[in-house]
Structures are given as structure tokens and as C-alpha cells.
Amino acid sequence: MGPITSRTAQARRPLGVISFIVGILAAALSVGGQLLAARKHATDWNAGHPMADQPLVHALSVTPGLILSILAFVIGCYALWGSREHRGFALCGVSLGVIAVALTAVDLPGSMAFRYWYAPLWEDV
């Protein structure tokens, strides 16, 4: 019997999967933050006294999703550039990061939810 030689083990870098998971978290936090801010804004308007710090509340509720979406984009681009494995996950992570930033920029779910939750007084109509 001959000696058994071992091959060098290739280090696995699952950055594509990490980008995908961070992209999912970013999209969820971005949309959830927009809905939370819209609900708070509509509740204040329905109560008759809108808050003066509503832009700050909106910014604080959306910021974690934006940070994670930028992180998903950067990690996904690095994974696409660096390795051949998990390219599908990396591409999905990059796409989710871009979609989360775009939805946050246009405030799509938040503005639609505000219009749904806002109940104007009859004098306003």
C-alpha cells in the first residue's frame, strides 16, 4: 500500500448566500419600516395632531433596511467578482438590495399604506 496524500482543501466562501440572506433582511426591514412610519403618520393625522418630527421617525425606521441593502449590494458584488460558487444567491442578494433602496427612495408601500389608513374628517372632504 502506498502512502495516502491529501489534497489541499479549498476554502469555501459562502458570500453569495450571505448576500442573499442580508438582502432578504434588508427588504423586510425597509418595507416594514415604511409601513411602521406610515401607520404612525396616519394615526397622528387621524387623531388631529400630526407630529412635527415625522420625517425623523420615518428616517429612523427606514435606516436599518437601507444600511443592510447597501451591505447586501456590496457583499453580493464582491461575491460575484471573487468566486464562482453561489453566483445565483449573490445575484439575488444584489437585486434585493437594489430593489429595497429603490422602494425606499420612492416610498411606494409607505405612501400607499398611508392613503389606506388615513381617514379624513367629513369637513375635509
Secondary structure, 3 states (H helix, E strand, C coil): CCCCCCCCCCCCCCHHHHHHHHHHHHHHHHHHHHHHHHHHHHHHHHHCCCCCCHHHHHHHHHHHHHHHHHHHHHHHHHHHHHCCCCHHHHHHHHHHHHHHHHHHHHCHHHHHHHHHHCCCCCCCC
